[in-house]
Amino acid sequence: MSKKRKQISLMASFAKTKDLDESAEKRMKAREDRREVKEFLSELISGVVLEVEGPKRDKWGHQICPKTCPNNPGKRKSNCPLHDGSALCPPDCPRNAGKQKTRCSLHGGSALCPPDCPSNAGKRKVYCSIHGGSALCPPDCPSNAGKSKVLCPLHGGSALCPPDCPRNAGKQKVYCSIHGGSALCPPDCPRNAGKLKVYCRIHGGSALCPPDCPRNAGKQKSRCSLHGGSLLCRTCRIFIINPPVYDCLTCRTGKGRIHAKELRVVEFLRKALPGTLFEFVHDQSEGKGECSGKRYRPDVRFTEICGPNEAGLHWRVILEVDENKHDGSSYSCDAKRMNDICADSGLPHHFIRYNPDGKGANMDALIPVIKECFGRMPTSQVETHYMFF
């Protein structure tokens, strides 16, 4: 290589190095400028935050309550009655006061099915298969099709105890003392510890009759004809049944149907004759009679001994329910039976014989006859009143 060419090469290399140095210097300067700008902005922003703290927001941009809020800390202000509460019904709302407007038919109700929905009118859409049904299992679910996902082990099952729960595996947590047990009385409950709150007078007792119930105070509503009576026979409303059989043995059709009409009369009298004066017992014996030597069981025997009259005498009242006028050989000794009952008690009796199958039979007609019998002495040892024979 000639001397001149070497000089040119050295000059080109020098120029290139000089350009690289200048480029590096520019990059370094730009980097320093950016750092300074960032520091300046950071100081500026921190200063602004310190001077005027703006509203805090969640990741969706909604304003949230401060951590010091006693009602809704760190959650949306629109759901807090102390901070905005724009998503809540006003306190004077008759249906949903203080709760979300989306679930109130008077204030939007966007989360509710419309009134003309054939499946879930006025209730939440998430539980309606026609309007979303996001909270329901799909129709092809083998375990819980069309029902709530929280009760399905295949689709969440958040309301169920885990399979390894020693007390309530796979069943609802509200009935498990290990996993919540919100439906159970606490262990220190003096009446119903660890059992269902609905049967405890101290913790709700929604399944019990109120203390002023004249028939079943403080006991289960399912066994009370005045408060539901879901476990009572649907015909006589007296005897307890075992679902899915809804008629007692007495009221079932066929051979098992015995004295169903008698039981209806008994239930009617209990409602129509309140008070201690007209107390009675149904189908009970007073023991073996001294004269007859038998144990008679009148259909309805009033426990109150009537009287005394002007002569100082007493008497009693008995009601017999004679289906089909007691026609048949088994009822041929009714007269002897009445005389034996009078002889055993030593008192004259009014016998009211009511035929529920007679033409125009009406249980309301029994009330004035019973009251008349309580008010006067029988004309003979056995005075019989035949009704609808």
C-alpha positions as CSV (number, residue, x, y, z in Angstrom):
1,M,0.0,0.0,0.0
2,S,1.4,3.5,-0.9
3,K,2.1,6.1,1.6
4,K,-0.7,8.4,0.3
5,R,-3.3,5.6,0.6
6,K,-2.3,4.9,4.2
7,Q,-2.8,8.5,5.0
8,I,-6.3,8.5,3.5
9,S,-7.2,5.3,5.5
10,L,-5.9,6.8,8.7
11,M,-7.9,10.0,8.1
12,A,-11.1,8.0,7.4
13,S,-10.6,5.9,10.5
14,F,-10.1,9.0,12.6
15,A,-13.2,10.6,11.2
16,K,-15.3,7.5,11.9
17,T,-14.0,7.3,15.5
18,K,-14.8,11.0,16.0
19,D,-18.4,10.4,14.7
20,L,-18.8,7.5,17.1
21,D,-17.6,9.6,20.0
22,E,-20.0,12.4,19.1
23,S,-22.9,9.9,18.8
24,A,-22.1,8.4,22.2
25,E,-21.9,11.8,23.7
26,K,-25.3,12.7,22.3
27,R,-26.8,9.4,23.6
28,M,-25.4,10.0,27.1
29,K,-26.7,13.6,27.1
30,A,-30.2,12.4,26.0
31,R,-30.2,9.8,28.7
32,E,-29.3,12.4,31.3
33,D,-32.0,14.7,30.0
34,R,-34.6,11.9,30.3
35,R,-33.5,11.1,33.8
36,E,-33.8,14.7,34.8
37,V,-37.3,15.0,33.3
38,K,-38.4,11.8,35.0
39,E,-37.1,13.1,38.4
40,F,-38.8,16.4,37.9
41,L,-42.1,14.8,37.0
42,S,-41.9,12.5,40.0
43,E,-41.2,15.3,42.3
44,L,-44.0,17.3,40.8
45,I,-46.5,14.5,41.0
46,S,-45.6,13.6,44.6
47,G,-45.9,17.3,45.5
48,V,-49.3,17.5,44.0
49,V,-50.4,14.3,45.8
50,L,-49.1,15.7,49.1
51,E,-50.8,19.0,48.6
52,V,-54.2,17.7,47.2
53,E,-55.0,14.0,47.5
54,G,-57.3,13.1,44.6
55,P,-60.0,10.4,44.8
56,K,-58.7,6.9,44.9
57,R,-60.0,4.5,42.2
58,D,-60.0,0.7,41.7
59,K,-58.6,-1.0,38.6
60,W,-61.8,-0.3,36.7
61,G,-61.7,3.4,37.4
62,H,-64.4,3.5,40.0
63,Q,-63.9,5.7,43.0
64,I,-63.4,3.7,46.3
65,C,-64.0,4.5,49.9
66,P,-61.0,5.3,52.1
67,K,-59.6,2.7,54.4
68,T,-61.0,4.6,57.3
69,C,-64.6,4.1,56.1
70,P,-66.5,2.1,58.8
71,N,-69.0,0.8,56.3
72,N,-67.2,0.0,53.0
73,P,-63.4,0.4,53.3
74,G,-61.6,0.0,50.0
75,K,-64.8,-0.7,48.0
76,R,-66.8,1.3,45.6
77,K,-68.3,4.5,46.9
78,S,-71.5,3.9,44.8
79,N,-72.2,1.0,47.1
80,C,-71.6,2.9,50.3
81,P,-74.5,4.8,52.0
82,L,-71.8,7.1,53.7
83,H,-70.0,8.0,50.4
84,D,-72.2,8.7,47.4
85,G,-74.3,5.5,47.5
86,S,-75.7,6.3,44.0
87,A,-76.1,2.5,43.3
88,L,-78.3,2.0,46.3
89,C,-82.0,2.5,46.8
90,P,-82.9,5.4,49.1
91,P,-83.8,4.7,52.8
92,D,-87.5,5.3,52.1
93,C,-87.7,2.6,49.4
94,P,-90.5,0.3,50.5
95,R,-89.0,-2.7,48.7
96,N,-85.2,-2.6,48.9
97,A,-84.1,0.3,51.2
98,G,-80.3,0.6,51.3
99,K,-79.7,-2.2,48.9
100,Q,-78.6,-2.2,45.2
101,K,-81.0,-0.6,42.7
102,T,-80.2,-3.3,40.2
103,R,-82.2,-5.7,42.4
104,C,-85.1,-3.4,43.0
105,S,-88.2,-3.4,40.7
106,L,-88.9,0.2,41.7
107,H,-85.4,1.6,40.9
108,G,-84.3,0.1,37.7
109,G,-84.1,-3.6,38.5
110,S,-81.7,-4.3,35.6
111,A,-80.7,-7.5,37.4
112,L,-84.3,-8.8,37.6
113,C,-86.4,-10.7,35.2
114,P,-89.3,-8.7,33.7
115,P,-92.8,-9.2,35.1
116,D,-93.9,-11.2,32.1
117,C,-91.1,-13.8,32.5
118,P,-92.8,-17.2,32.6
119,S,-90.0,-18.8,34.7
120,N,-88.7,-16.3,37.2
121,A,-90.8,-13.1,37.1
122,G,-89.4,-10.3,39.3
123,K,-86.4,-12.4,40.5
124,R,-82.7,-12.3,39.7
125,K,-81.7,-13.0,36.1
126,V,-78.7,-15.1,37.1
127,Y,-81.2,-17.7,38.4
128,C,-83.3,-17.7,35.3
129,S,-82.6,-20.1,32.4
130,I,-84.4,-17.7,30.0
131,H,-82.5,-14.5,31.0
132,G,-78.9,-15.5,31.3
133,G,-78.9,-18.0,34.1
134,S,-75.2,-17.6,34.7
135,A,-75.6,-18.9,38.3
136,L,-77.2,-22.1,37.1
137,C,-75.7,-25.4,35.9
138,P,-76.1,-26.1,32.2
139,P,-78.9,-28.5,31.1
140,D,-76.4,-31.2,30.4
141,C,-74.9,-31.2,33.9
142,P,-75.2,-34.8,35.2
143,S,-75.3,-33.7,38.9
144,N,-77.3,-30.5,39.2
145,A,-78.9,-29.6,35.8
146,G,-80.7,-26.2,35.9
147,K,-80.0,-25.6,39.6
148,S,-77.6,-23.3,41.4
149,K,-73.9,-23.8,40.7
150,V,-72.9,-23.1,44.3
151,L,-74.7,-26.4,45.2
152,C,-73.0,-28.4,42.4
153,P,-69.7,-30.2,43.0
154,L,-68.9,-30.1,39.3
155,H,-69.5,-26.3,38.8
156,G,-67.8,-24.6,41.7
157,G,-69.8,-25.9,44.6
158,S,-68.7,-23.0,46.8
159,A,-71.6,-23.6,49.2
160,L,-70.6,-27.3,49.8
161,C,-68.2,-28.8,52.2
162,P,-65.1,-30.4,50.6
163,P,-65.1,-34.2,50.1
164,D,-62.6,-34.6,53.0
165,C,-64.9,-32.9,55.5
166,P,-65.3,-35.4,58.4
167,R,-68.8,-34.1,59.3
168,N,-70.7,-32.9,56.2
169,A,-68.7,-34.0,53.1
170,G,-70.4,-32.8,49.9
171,K,-73.3,-31.2,51.8
172,Q,-74.1,-27.5,52.4
173,K,-71.7,-25.5,54.6
174,V,-74.4,-23.7,56.4
175,Y,-75.3,-27.0,58.1
176,C,-71.7,-27.9,59.0
177,S,-70.1,-26.7,62.3
178,I,-66.7,-27.0,60.8
179,H,-67.3,-24.8,57.7
180,G,-69.4,-21.8,58.7
181,G,-72.5,-23.4,60.1
182,S,-74.5,-20.2,59.8
183,A,-77.8,-22.2,60.0
184,L,-76.8,-23.8,63.3
185,C,-77.0,-22.5,66.9
186,P,-73.6,-21.7,68.5
187,P,-72.1,-24.2,70.9
188,D,-72.9,-22.0,73.9
189,C,-76.7,-22.0,73.1
190,P,-78.5,-23.2,76.2
191,R,-81.4,-24.7,74.3
192,N,-80.3,-26.0,70.9
193,A,-76.4,-26.0,70.7
194,G,-75.2,-27.2,67.4
195,K,-78.7,-27.8,66.0
196,L,-80.8,-25.8,63.5
197,K,-81.6,-22.2,64.4
198,V,-85.1,-22.5,62.8
199,Y,-86.0,-24.8,65.7
200,C,-84.5,-22.6,68.5
201,R,-86.6,-19.8,70.1
202,I,-83.4,-17.9,71.1
203,H,-82.0,-17.8,67.5
204,G,-84.8,-17.1,65.2
205,G,-87.1,-20.1,65.6
206,S,-88.8,-19.4,62.2
207,A,-90.1,-23.0,62.1
208,L,-91.8,-22.7,65.5
209,C,-95.3,-21.4,66.3
210,P,-95.3,-18.1,68.2
211,P,-95.8,-18.1,72.0
212,D,-99.4,-16.9,71.6
213,C,-100.5,-19.8,69.3
214,P,-103.6,-21.4,70.9
215,R,-102.8,-24.9,69.6
216,N,-99.0,-25.4,69.3
217,A,-97.2,-22.6,71.1
218,G,-93.4,-23.0,70.8
219,K,-93.6,-26.2,68.8
220,Q,-93.1,-26.9,65.1
221,K,-95.3,-25.1,62.6
222,S,-95.3,-28.2,60.4
223,R,-97.4,-29.9,63.0
224,C,-99.8,-27.0,63.6
225,S,-103.0,-26.6,61.5
226,L,-103.0,-22.9,62.2
227,H,-99.4,-22.3,61.0
228,G,-98.7,-24.3,57.8
229,G,-99.2,-27.9,59.1
230,S,-97.1,-29.4,56.2
231,L,-96.7,-32.6,58.2
232,L,-100.5,-32.9,58.9
233,C,-102.9,-35.1,57.0
234,R,-104.3,-33.0,54.1
235,T,-107.8,-34.3,54.7
236,C,-108.4,-34.3,58.5
237,R,-105.5,-31.9,59.4
238,I,-105.1,-33.8,62.7
239,F,-102.7,-36.7,62.4
240,I,-99.1,-36.4,61.3
241,I,-98.2,-38.0,58.0
242,N,-94.9,-39.2,56.5
243,P,-94.4,-37.7,53.0
244,P,-94.7,-38.6,50.1
245,V,-97.9,-40.1,51.6
246,Y,-100.1,-37.1,52.4
247,D,-103.1,-38.8,53.9
248,C,-103.1,-40.5,57.3
249,L,-104.3,-44.1,57.7
250,T,-107.7,-42.9,58.8
251,C,-108.3,-40.7,55.7
252,R,-106.8,-42.9,53.0
253,T,-109.2,-44.2,50.4
254,G,-110.2,-47.9,50.5
255,K,-110.0,-50.1,53.5
256,G,-107.8,-47.6,55.4
257,R,-110.5,-44.9,55.4
258,I,-111.9,-44.9,58.9
259,H,-113.9,-42.1,60.7
260,A,-112.6,-39.3,58.4
261,K,-115.9,-37.4,58.8
262,E,-115.7,-37.8,62.5
263,L,-112.3,-36.2,62.5
264,R,-113.5,-33.3,60.4
265,V,-116.2,-32.7,63.1
266,V,-113.6,-32.8,65.8
267,E,-111.4,-30.3,64.1
268,F,-114.4,-28.0,63.5
269,L,-115.4,-28.1,67.1
270,R,-111.9,-27.2,68.3
271,K,-112.1,-24.0,66.1
272,A,-115.7,-23.1,66.8
273,L,-115.8,-23.7,70.6
274,P,-112.7,-22.0,72.1
275,G,-112.3,-21.6,75.8
276,T,-112.4,-23.9,78.8
277,L,-116.2,-24.2,79.1
278,F,-116.4,-26.4,76.0
279,E,-113.3,-28.5,76.4
280,F,-113.7,-32.1,75.2
281,V,-111.7,-35.3,74.6
282,H,-112.0,-37.3,71.4
283,D,-112.3,-41.1,71.4
284,Q,-111.1,-41.6,74.9
285,S,-112.3,-43.9,77.7
286,E,-112.9,-43.0,81.3
287,G,-112.0,-46.5,82.4
288,K,-113.9,-49.6,83.0
289,G,-117.4,-48.9,84.1
290,E,-118.6,-50.2,87.5
291,C,-122.1,-51.1,86.2
292,S,-121.4,-52.2,82.6
293,G,-117.9,-53.6,83.1
294,K,-117.0,-52.1,79.7
295,R,-114.7,-49.4,78.5
296,Y,-116.8,-47.2,76.3
297,R,-115.1,-44.5,74.1
298,P,-117.6,-41.8,73.0
299,D,-116.7,-39.8,69.9
300,V,-116.7,-36.5,71.7
301,R,-117.1,-36.3,75.5
302,F,-117.3,-32.8,76.9
303,T,-115.2,-32.8,80.1
304,E,-117.2,-30.1,81.9
305,I,-119.9,-31.4,84.2
306,C,-122.9,-29.1,83.6
307,G,-125.0,-27.6,86.3
308,P,-126.2,-27.5,89.0
309,N,-129.7,-26.5,88.1
310,E,-132.3,-25.2,90.7
311,A,-132.5,-28.7,92.2
312,G,-128.8,-28.9,92.5
313,L,-128.5,-31.6,89.9
314,H,-125.6,-32.1,87.3
315,W,-125.5,-33.6,83.9
316,R,-123.1,-34.3,81.0
317,V,-123.1,-33.8,77.2
318,I,-121.7,-36.3,74.6
319,L,-121.6,-36.0,70.8
320,E,-121.7,-39.0,68.6
321,V,-120.9,-38.8,64.8
322,D,-123.1,-41.4,63.2
323,E,-121.9,-41.9,59.6
324,N,-124.9,-43.1,57.5
325,K,-127.1,-43.0,60.6
326,H,-125.1,-46.0,62.0
327,D,-127.1,-48.4,59.8
328,G,-125.8,-51.9,60.2
329,S,-125.6,-54.8,62.7
330,S,-122.6,-53.4,64.5
331,Y,-124.6,-50.4,65.7
332,S,-127.7,-52.3,66.8
333,C,-126.9,-51.8,70.5
334,D,-126.5,-48.0,70.5
335,A,-129.4,-47.5,72.9
336,K,-127.9,-50.0,75.4
337,R,-124.5,-48.3,75.0
338,M,-126.0,-44.9,75.9
339,N,-127.7,-46.3,79.0
340,D,-124.5,-48.0,80.1
341,I,-122.5,-44.8,79.9
342,C,-125.1,-43.0,82.0
343,A,-125.2,-45.8,84.6
344,D,-121.4,-45.8,84.8
345,S,-121.1,-42.1,85.4
346,G,-124.2,-41.8,87.6
347,L,-125.4,-38.7,85.8
348,P,-128.0,-38.0,83.2
349,H,-126.7,-37.3,79.7
350,H,-127.5,-35.3,76.6
351,F,-126.6,-37.4,73.6
352,I,-126.2,-35.5,70.3
353,R,-126.2,-37.9,67.4
354,Y,-125.1,-36.1,64.3
355,N,-125.3,-37.8,60.8
356,P,-122.7,-36.1,58.5
357,D,-124.2,-38.0,55.5
358,G,-127.8,-36.7,56.0
359,K,-129.5,-34.4,53.6
360,G,-128.5,-30.8,54.3
361,A,-126.0,-31.8,57.0
362,N,-124.2,-28.8,58.3
363,M,-121.7,-28.8,61.1
364,D,-122.6,-25.1,62.0
365,A,-125.9,-26.4,63.3
366,L,-124.1,-28.3,66.0
367,I,-123.1,-25.2,67.9
368,P,-126.5,-23.9,69.1
369,V,-127.6,-27.5,70.0
370,I,-124.4,-28.0,72.1
371,K,-124.9,-24.7,73.9
372,E,-128.6,-25.5,74.6
373,C,-127.6,-28.9,76.1
374,F,-125.1,-27.1,78.4
375,G,-127.8,-24.8,79.5
376,R,-130.6,-27.1,80.6
377,M,-131.1,-30.4,82.4
378,P,-132.0,-33.5,80.3
379,T,-135.7,-34.4,80.5
380,S,-134.8,-38.0,81.2
381,Q,-131.7,-40.1,82.2
382,V,-130.8,-40.3,78.5
383,E,-132.1,-37.5,76.2
384,T,-131.1,-38.0,72.6
385,H,-130.9,-35.3,69.9
386,Y,-131.0,-36.7,66.4
387,M,-129.6,-34.3,63.7
388,F,-130.0,-34.9,60.0
389,F,-131.3,-38.4,60.3
